[in-house]
Amino acid sequence: MMYYDQFNTGKRIQKLRRERYLTQEELAVRLNVSDRHLRSLESGEYIPSIDLFIEIAAFFDVTLDLSLIHISEPTRHSLIS
């Protein structure tokens, strides 16, 4: 069984943001959300909507499964099979 970990997803969003030297405010503006909302996402207090997940993935040019939500490659293959 696979579980979604919103804390780790928030940390991945934070890592992607920091790798691009963006502040929370700058990323929030680009994603059209408040900086408070982004802080809540990064801290794992809030789960992004699927629309926001797609926006984040597109902005950072990553896939949802492996990079943002972090489904490991072996798990991904077992889910597909």
C-alpha positions in Angstrom: 0.0 0.0 0.0 1.2 3.5 -0.8 0.5 6.5 1.4 0.7 10.2 0.4 3.0 12.2 2.6 2.0 15.8 2.5 5.0 16.9 4.7 7.5 15.4 2.3 5.7 16.8 -0.7 5.9 20.3 1.0 9.6 19.8 1.5 10.1 18.8 -2.2 8.3 22.0 -3.2 10.5 24.0 -0.9 13.6 22.3 -2.3 12.6 23.0 -5.9 11.9 26.7 -5.0 15.3 27.1 -3.2 17.2 25.4 -6.1 15.9 28.2 -8.3 16.7 30.9 -5.7 13.1 32.0 -5.4 11.5 33.4 -2.2 8.1 32.1 -1.1 6.6 35.4 -2.1 8.1 35.2 -5.6 6.9 31.7 -6.2 3.5 32.5 -4.7 3.1 35.4 -7.2 4.0 33.1 -10.1 1.6 30.4 -9.0 -1.1 33.0 -8.3 -1.5 32.0 -4.6 -0.9 33.9 -1.4 2.5 33.6 0.3 0.6 32.3 3.3 -0.9 29.5 1.3 2.5 28.6 -0.1 4.0 28.5 3.4 1.2 26.2 4.5 2.0 23.9 1.5 5.7 23.8 2.2 5.2 23.0 5.9 2.8 20.2 5.0 -0.2 21.8 6.7 -2.1 21.9 3.5 -2.5 19.7 0.5 -2.4 21.3 -2.9 -5.4 20.9 -5.2 -4.7 18.8 -8.3 -4.8 22.0 -10.3 -2.1 23.6 -8.2 -0.1 20.4 -8.3 -0.1 20.6 -12.1 0.8 24.3 -12.0 3.8 23.6 -9.7 5.0 20.6 -11.8 4.7 22.7 -15.0 6.5 25.7 -13.4 9.4 23.5 -12.2 9.3 21.3 -15.3 9.0 18.1 -13.2 6.7 15.1 -13.3 4.1 14.7 -10.6 4.8 11.1 -9.8 8.5 10.9 -9.5 9.6 14.4 -8.6 6.8 16.1 -6.8 4.9 13.4 -5.0 7.9 11.1 -5.0 6.6 7.7 -6.0 9.7 5.6 -6.2 10.5 3.9 -9.6 9.9 0.4 -8.3 6.6 1.4 -6.7 5.6 3.2 -9.9 6.3 0.1 -12.0 4.3 -2.1 -9.6 1.3 0.3 -9.8 1.4 0.3 -13.6 1.7 -3.5 -13.9 
